[in-house]
Amino acid sequence: MMRTTVFSLLLAIGVVSSSLAQSVEFSGQIRERSEFDDKSFIEAQHHDVFHLLRTRLQATATVNDRVKVVVEIQDSRVFGQQAGTLNHGAPAFDLSQGYVLVNGLADGHLSFALGRQALVYANERLLGAIDWNNFRQSFDAGVLRLATNDMSLDAFGAAIHRHPVITDYARDVFLAGLWGAWSPQDKRNTLQAYWLFDTPQDAISRQNRHSTGIYAGGHYGMLDYEIDAAMQFGDYVISGGDSRTISANLVGLRLAYNFPDLMGLRVGLGYDRLSGSDPDKTDTYGIFNTLYGTSHKFYGYMDYFSNIPFSTSGLGLQDVFAQARISPSPTFHLGLDIHLFSTTIDPGKLLPERTPEWSSFIGMEIDVTAGWKMADAVNMTAGVSMFNADKNRAVLLPGATESLSETSTWAFIMTTVNF
């Protein structure tokens, strides 16, 4: 039913373009990624090889000088997932984006977008599209933007999870926020500040969570940088009435220097720190939550820490890393990333009986990647990663009782065609 509805909508846009719209532009993407997955530390678990396919088709209708309509459909699948060859019962075919964009209000300073859309801000630390995933992250949202030449301010609200009206009250989950940016047109730098409010809720807890912070990024000559600083506050209530005060923080720093005469060499260093919850502070919830961010680009390509705080058992995360990249030609590059991961809170506080054998250090991840632009619209990326874990690698597998290995590996090759 969804397939028929969305295709009918795209067809309708094309049919009416000559009478109602100035133009309709179509674009799309096909992306295939094959992965070799041996990331499990459980020695008895066998490795896996699988193939992911993502197909997108987008129509952008320019209705007039002020109004645009964007409709994007997406099919995401794993090869062999349908257990057959007949084309029926698509497992993940949906409306990825569908929104109206109105520009040029208030003497050209005001615009709004309403509908299903991606929300991408700053470096995607807290709000991003998560494009690495085979599914894109989209929000049912409205965005109001006030902009001048150098400054912009977005006010937005998004429905995350709507509960039906029933006898037992269950609060809807939503996200609201303000995001301001100063980006001088004559410079390659930006300074941004934001406030976000969301109301996550699950079977055992609910939160009224505020997230506020700043982001700065840009270039000074051959030096590029990114600075993140954020704090979270509010209340965290566990079923039964136990309430805690949220007090969490994040800091991040990335610096890199570019050597264009040395095959485009870029060398960088960085540090990220996400707070955890100290078991000794029973009245405080200190775990920083990365909300709806694109974690893949920050905390290692093997994605052990893509679901913080669950990925670190609530102990927080520290990441000291180094990066290097060379581009021997305009169409080819090689990259190396090395991460040293540790928890912010001593694991011994969570499991005192293991204090003698556990430290805060989790392990080291090494990521090697290569990219090749095969044609104007075709890009190929490949990579191989290894994680060498410390004894407290069980932080990655809470409750694991099986024999655990010290190393894990993962590799991928991905082809992307944009049209």
Phi, psi and omega in degrees: 000315180297320179301312182296317182297313184290318178296324177297322179294316177298319179296319180297320178300317180294321183293319185272001186300323184290334183255327186250337184239149176290325179197159172228124179249137178249141175213169181187182181206141169236127182226127176241132178228125175257135183232140169255114189245107172231046185277346182288137176274355179283116188298328183282349183274130184279155177289166183227146173235126181213167186228129181250138179231131177230129182233128180234145173222125183236138174241127177243111182259120174271103184287314174203194184296339184249337192243131172232150174236128180243126176231125180227126175253155184214136173242127179235133184206161170254134180306129178085001184296327182277357177054040179175180183246355180283140184275084177207155175064050179305128185289329185211070177246123190204174173276106181285317176216146175196099185210161175252137180242121180244120182248171168080015177277158178052058180059032175088002183266346187240139176212162174212151176234132184226125179136196180279125188201159173279141175247111184235119183226140177052230181266016178068024180296321181242336180221116182204179182271346182050053189290339177299322179300152179291345174248139175273145176277125178230155182235142169276100196212166169235137181231124176250125184239130172249124188220145169241195182298317186248347188231151176214152176222121178255134169242128185216158174215143183220138174270120182265313182210114180262128177262139177291160179282111180227177182298314178276116185293132173228120185288138174295149176261128182217167178230133176223155180185170172234136180221115180250146182219138172242114184225087180304132184292334182269007180227165180253046182224156178217147174232126185228149177222150186209159170223129180233144176227126177222164188229062180298147180208139175224197186290338186240351184206163171217156182223148163247099194245128174253137175232124180224147182181188180228156174223134175228137180201156178157206186224143168229101185062237180271000181262132171238153189211159170216134178231128176238138172212125183213154174223152177236139179213167183141211179228146181236115185244125177265146179308132183108351174101355178292117184245141177230156176268130177282127176212094186223161182208162178219139171226145179211140180219130177226128178230140179212147177239139184252136178241085186297335181276353179250064181054036178065031183299134174231125182238130184222157175227156179196168179211131175236140176222121176244126185290155176241180183258122180280119180301337180285341180257083188288345180262004184233135173257104190258011184277121175280130180255131183278011171055242185246038184276167177266085187291335184304324184280353184249313195248044176089140185286346180281352171063034173292336186240038181275350182230066179279131021264354185296330182295339183239021179055029178077008184270002181080177184213137169237138183223114172256126187218158176229146183223148174213144180210137175233153179230087181300336178215165180297344184247007184216140176214156176234142181225151178223127176235135177234125181242137171246110186259142173210161176276155177280323178260139178299121180301336180299335178288332180277321180228080185303330183293344181255008184307318183298331186254354182250141172237182178284342183288130178264311180163181181243135175243137177240125180240124175244127182229157176217143179228140183222122174273102187283327179204180183302327184247001188241124177234141176238135178230140178221156180197159175220139184226152176221139177240123176253110191261151173277181182299329181273028171301342177298345172302327179283344182225072182304131178084001181294133179244351181287166175292131185248138177273168182268338184234155174217158183224161179199145179212158179208159168219131189225134177241128182236129177239120176253135181220000000 
